[in-house]
């Protein structure tokens, strides 16, 4: 009587070899998630790139980060020697003490203090400012007929026909501004599209000669 030869199933050996691999050991150092990395914000959440982008257009202006309030971005002071307020400062106010002028480049995150824009935040925002409103520098550069900012506004409105167009507010700190809502933009394209907005707006301000003349006449 012949003995039966028991053949191993083809998969038996392979299965026995795979079993040890099923046991999950400790994660490798490269696989572990470091607490510091998890808490780090995505690059798109930082506004430091705005300072770098605007610097070639606003040469000689002193950048100061906006703190608190509805603004997120940078103030650019026409006078590099301007005294910057230390510590906390009123929201929406320029960082320089005394009479000063310059530009703001960044975002309007809420309507507080800027309802005269009739905004739809979040918005991209660039404006020329002269402060304090009602001061002698503001009267000379903004309020008076034929003033620098007023004449520039008339020229730049003629130059730009595509919305959003520049607006003029002689009784507000942002004397001449251009702003546009980002609500209709896909979130993943906010930085890319706002970058285009800033470049286009700053290029017009340079072409209008306001960047050069505001620095000259504010000092």
Protein Blocks (a to p, Z undefined) as FASTA:
>chain_A
ZZddddddfklmmmmmmmmmmpccdddfklpccfklmmpccfklpcklmmmmmmmmmgoi
acdddeehjbdcddddfblkbccdehjddehiafbecjdddddddddfbfghplmnopad
dddddddddddehiaklmmmmmpghiaklmmmmmmmmmpmbdcdddddfkbfblbacddd
fklpcfklmmmmmmmmmmmmmmmmmmnommmmmmmmmZZ
